[in-house]
Amino acid sequence: MYTDEDLDFAVDKGVFTTTSVEEFRCLLASSKNSPSVDEENFRLIGGFNDIFIVIACALLLFSSLWVLKGINESLGFFVFTVLSWCLSEFFVLKRRMALPAIALLLSFIGGIFALAISFFSSTSEMSFIVATAIATLAAYFHWLRFNVPITIAVGTAAGIGVLVSASIALFPGAKDWLLVILFIGGLSAFVFAMYWDSSDTHRTTRRSDVAFWLHLLSAPLIIHPVFSSLGVLNGQENLVSMAVVIVLYLLMTSISIAIDRRAFMVSSLVYVLYALSSLIKTYGGVGYSFALTGVFIGGALLILSAYWHSVRENLVVKLPIQLRNHIPKVKTV
């Protein structure tokens, strides 16, 4: 599997010409009846070898952690973290493997977080502040070295963790405002995602992949506080709250269509499925609630997918020109 970034790399090395690559992209777009920018391509797995390497890395990392934790917990997490970095030097920098890059990033950041926590005698608010702050810095240095697209989203999540833990530590009453803080963090992640997205509206570079992961992060952070405040996640469903849920999801769907990011819409889908199935169950659909919800939502998404381009074209033309300059152009094939 070759990404747009791989093709651009081949152009830089003189293997292909810019014209031939553009013609190739246009040919693929016309054969799929879909512009390449609308496909939301990102590199996740290059082949089964990626899965094989991830399994081998996991066996090495967690086995070494299990053995060394019996000697000293901090030593175990330290070796776990160092091994994650060293494996990345080969499989990410030299082999450029996508799935191992993601797995090794998560193991490195998770190891750094656990290592920082292990230096405290007991878990406390201060330990979480320090651990999340160190994890954020670790994500930054990992990005400088390896440029794995998901790193920015992981670092952003750690940064939001610093914000939450610091707010609770400095202002104990902030626990009552936890949902608001998470909502602000979600909006910040979305704005950050749009910053990366707007710098690559043709979606041919790594910046587009960075935006993809940030959108996956931002949607749950935005929608979870709203659903929680409505009582949907606590079994307090009613017709009014369900109406708000549907309106909210339609709004997020409209935003997804406008910015041409299905990831933003799909990452919050589980909340809508839960809310609607609970509503059907409450009003007499016991035993079939999730199935009926799946039929309804699945059918609606398939129809939307089939008419995505025409719906987006009708929506984008109504947006102000200032906004249209920062989102992918509507293209017909």
N, C-alpha and C positions, 0 to 999 in steps of 0.2 A: 504494500500500500504506500503510495507516494502522496505527500501533501503539497500544497501550493508553495510552501517554504522550501521543500526539496527541489521543486522545479526552478524556483528563483535562485537557489544555490547552484544548480546546474548551469543556469544562464551566466551567473557570475564567473563560473569556471570555464566558460566558453564551450560547453558541451552542446547547448542549444542556443538558438537566437531568441531574442525577445519576441520577435514576430511569430516564430514557430510555436512558442509556448502560448501566446495569446490565441493563435488559431486553434491550438489543441484544446484550450479551455472553452472556446466558443463551440467547437465541435461536440465536446462532451455535454455542454449546456443544451445544445439543440437536440442531441440524441435523447436526453432525459426530459426534455420539455420543461426545463427549470434552470434559471441562471445559477452559476456556481456560487455566487454570493449568498443565495437563498438556501443552499444545502447545509450551512452551518457545520462545515467540515472541521474536525479536530482529530488529532492523532491519539488514539488510545491503545491500540494493539497492532503490531506489525505482523504477527503470526503466532503459531502455537509455541514457538521458541520463547516468546515473551512470557507466556504462562509458565513454561518450564523453568526459566530463570528466576521468576518470582517465587516459585515453590522452593527452589534450591536456596535462594537467599533467605527465605523465611525459616527454613530448617536450620541454616547456619546461625542466623541471628538469635532466634528464640532458644535454640539449644545452648548456645554459649551463655545467654542471659540466665537460663535455668541453672547451669552449672556454677557460674560465678556468683550468683546471688546467694548461694549457700555459704560462700566465703565472706563476701561483703556486698551489700545491696548496691551501694554507690559504685563500686568497682564493676558490678554487672552491667549497670546502665551506662557507665562510661565506655566499656568495651563495645556494648551494643551500638552506641552512637558512633564511635570511631569506625567500626566495621561498616555501618551504613554509609558513612562518607567515603570510605575507601572503595567499597563496591560501586558507588556512584562514579568514582573517578574512571573506572573501566567501562561499566555498562551504559553510563550516560554520556560522558565526554567522548569516549572512543567508539563505542558501539551504537550510540544514539538510539537506544531502545526506549520506547514510549512507556509501556506498562511498568517495567522495572524502575524507570525514573520516578513514576508516581509513587510506587510502593516504597522505594528507598527514601524518598523525600518524607513521606509520612512516618516511616520508622525513625528517621533522623530527628525530626521535630518532636515526635512522641518520646524518643529517648532523651532528648535535651530537657523536655518538660519533667519527665520522671526523675532524671538525674538531679535537677534543681530541687524538686520536692524532697528527695531523699536526704538532703543535707539539713532538713529541719526535723527536729525531734518529734513534732506532731503537726498535722495539717492545720493551717490557720489561714485567716484572710491574708496576712502578710506573705505566707508561703505561696499562695496562689498569685499574688501580685508579682512577686519576684520571678516565679516560674513562667508565667505568661509573658512577662517582659523579656526574659532571656530567650524564650521560644520565638518571640517576634524578631529579636535581633538575629537569632540563628537562621530564621527564614530569609532575612535580608541577605546575610552572607552566603547562604546556599543559592539564592537567586543570582548573586554576582558571579558565582563560580559556574553554576550549571544551567541557569536560565530555563528551568522546568516551568511551564506555564501555570501549573496549579499552585506553585510556590506563593505567588502574590495573594491568592485567595486564602491559603493556609495562614500566611502572615497577617492578613487582614482579620481573620477569625481570632488569631492570638491577640491582636491589638484590641479587638472588641472585648476579649476576655480581660485584658488589662484595665480597660475602661470600667467594666462591670465590677471587677473585684476591688479596684481602687475607690470607686464611688461608694460601695458598701462599707469599706474600711474607714473612709473619711467621714461619711455621713450615714450612720446606722439606719436612719429613717429612709435611706434610698432603697431599702429592700421592698418598700411599698411601691416604688417607682421602677422596679426591675423590668417590667414589660415595656415601659416607655423608653428605658435605656436601650433595650434590645431593638425596639422599633427604630430608634435613632441610628443605632448601629447598622441595621438593615438598609435604611435610606442612604447612609454614608457609603455602604458597600455598593449600592446600586449606582450612585453618582460616580464612584471610583470606576465601576465597570464601564459606564458610559464614557468616561475619560479615555480608557483604553480603546473602546469601540470606535469612538469618533476619530481616533488617530489612524484607523485602518478601515475605512468604509468599504474598501474592495475585498477585505478579508483574505489577504494573501500572505500575511506575516504572522509571527508568533504573538503579536499584540492582540490579535483577534482571539487566539486560544486563551490568553490571560483573561480577557473580558468574559469568555464563556464560563470559566470556573467562578468568576466573581458574581455573575448572574445566578448561577446555581446556589451560591452562598446567600445572596441578598434576599431572594424570594421567601424562603422559610423564615428568615429573621423579620421580615416585614409582616407576613401573614400570621405567624404564630401569636404575637402579642394581641393582634386584633381578635382572633378566634378565642383566645383565652379570656379576654375582657368581655366577650359576648357570652361566655359560659359554655360555648360549644364543646370544648374539650373536657368539661366537667359533667357532662350529661344533663345540661340545662337547656336543651334545644327547644325552640318554639318557632312559630311561623315567622315572627319578626326577625329573630336572629338569623334564620335560614335565608330570609330575603336579603339581609345585609351580606351574608356569605356569598350568595349568588351574584349580587351586584359587585362585590369586591373582586370576585374571580373574573367577572366579565371585564372589569376595569383592567386587571392585570393581563388578561388575554388581549385587550386592545393595545396595551403598552407593548406586549410581546410582538404583536403583528407590526406595530409601527416601527420598532427598533429591529425587527426581523430576528428575534431571539426566542426560539421555542423553549430553550433551556429555562428562561425566566418563568414561563408559564408551567412547565412540567414539574419543576422542583417544588411547587406549592400544591401539586395535584393531590397528594395524599391527604392533605387537610380537607379539601373539598369532598373527596370520596368518603372520608370518615363522617363529615358533617351531614351530607345528604343521606348516607346509609342509616345514620342515627335517626334522622328525621322520618324516613320511611318506616323504620323499626318502631318508632314512637307512635306512629299513626296507623299501625295495623299490618305492616309488612314484615312481620317476624319470620325469619328463615330465608327470606328472599331479598332483604334490604341491600346487601352488598352486591348481589347479582343484578338487581334492577338498576342500582346506581352505576354499575360497570357498563351495562347495556346503554344507558342514557349518555354517560360521559364519553364512553368509547365511541359510540356512533357520532356524537357531536364533534369529537376531535378528528375522526376520519373525514367527515364532511368538510371541516375547516382545512384539513391538510389538502384535500382535493382542490379546494378553491382558494388556497392561501394567497396566491399571487394576485388574483383579481380582487380579493378582499383587501389586500394590502395596498394595491394601487388606488382603490377608492378611498382608503383611509388616509394615505400619505398626502394626497393632493389637497386635503383639507387642512393640513398642518401649516403653520407659518414657515416662511422660507428660511428663517434663522434656524429652526429645528431641522428642516430637511437637509441642511448642509452638513449635519452631524450624524446622519443615519445613512445606511446603504440606499443607493438610488433604486428606484423601481425600474426594472428592466423587463422587456418582453422578449420572448424567443419564438 
